[in-house]
Amino acid sequence: MGRCSSKLEAVQPKPINQNTSSQNSGQVIGEEVEDGIIYTISESEVRFGPNKGKPLWFNRKSGLSETRKVRTVKAGTLEKLVEHLVHASKANDSAYVTTFLWMYRPFATTKQVLDLLLNNLNAENLNDNPDLKNTISFILGVWLDQHSEDFRDAPGYECLKQIIRCVQQSIPGSDLESRACNLLTQFQQEQNKELAQEGDPSTCNPPIAKESSLLYTTIEEVDLFSIPPKKMAEQLTALDADIFQKVVLYDCLGCVFSKKDTQKNKHVAPTVRAVVDQCHHVYDLVMSTCLKDLSMTAQERAKVIEYWMDVAIECRDMKNFSSLRAICGAVDCTPILRLKKSWEGIPTKKVKMFYEFVELFKVFEEYEALLLKESTTKCATADVNNKKAKKRLKKQKKKGVVYGTIPYMGLHLWYLTFLDTRNKNIKRGLINFQKRQEEFEVLATLKLLQASCNNYRFTIEESFLNWFHSVERLSCDETYLLSWDIEPLSNSAREKMGRQGLLRKPSNSSEPIPATTSQPKSTDHPECSPQVSDTTNSGTTLSGYSKAEMKEAQAAPSEPEGPSIPKTQAAPSEPEGPSNPEA
């Protein structure tokens, strides 16, 4: 059954397998506890020699495999975790070095980690252990190259200057010193440029640099069908890719993105909020074009719904799962889904194909596997049995079309929230580093997908951007009122919903609407997750009534039940993950 909300309400995915961490690739046999650190001990069978590619039993028989014990950091004090950073670098354990530099922010500041690391870089230690100089130099080099934003603490840049002072004293004339000095110069130049732009009023409204072949003004003044579905998908993909590539991935941690959009929190995780808001914009665009014009006939509205299905197909071929999910969420929402007369004018094959897209987002494991598979291929491989889609894919392969992959961030943010609320930050009085390793795997996937977006060659048209942001964003109440104006409720259904307390009268209208409770406008940010769960802890929808009640009310006599469409299930059960966690 469709859901009702002014926001994009994503179906909660089914819980995924808990044992996805790389440290669990072998069989865990126990733990080792040292002073201030806990290691997980696992056994893994290693193949070697000329028969490395042979089956494991072949290697065992020929003696070309052995069982090794692997120690993985599970928890520790900050001092021990930084100390292990040096040991891991010496042992060529790049996995720990990479994970730590990505994931230290939730439990330490850049200044704290830097102080602990540089304390080892002194004359006495260098004389006792000459390899220490190269080890710490390597760690600092990786840190500066891969996470330079950690040192952008304007205006003083104290951490970066601290590195320069220490390296000049301990490793003078090194390559690390020149890289740190160059980075400092770059930051200072960028800061001066920003200050100059703030004082120059001519930079406030830069001229339009991109010309457009289409003239967009407002949503009421443009003929939607004058924009080919492929053109619409290209523009949405260009916008989605640009915003997704700017996401600061560590802002996805700690549920910081789920804080209410108040004046106090407006600067919290802005890049993550931008992705969520973009997804909601696409959702609102679909809702407005399908419901706002009350003068349309059922056949004309069917063409609009079918148009968005065609856009969804194009987004799927372009591997834009963000806009694909937004379109699916809007078309599959109750205010549109209940328009039976309009759905009767849509070809059954098109509807069936569309709902196969809806199913893509219901199991996180399958969705993530699909992302990783397609992020390394030249074009999307449709999972639908449709000749038209297969022909389109064959043409793309012949032309050598290369697309990136834009994920639907809601599922990834949901899973990160799940990991954050399932695992404690402190375990036995120590920092739970195992939790950070699991979170790192999600961020590493997103980083890979960000890089793949460089393959898109679409250009954002300024006039399309202006038109896109002129769309009126409808609340849940407004979408229901419009839907009921198009196809009114039957008297029996109205009476039944009234008896169950599912309707109320707004102050400025005599028309009853769903009994919402503090329903926010679609311009508000989600309160618990950018995925915008369609259920609360009490099992009710965002509209204030349960799924069972909604289903019963919509099944009332004489009330249109929506189109006869092939759907495998109404809505998946609630996951065992987070339930509206407070950041």
Disulfide bonds with the S-S distance in Angstrom:
Cys4-Cys476 2.29
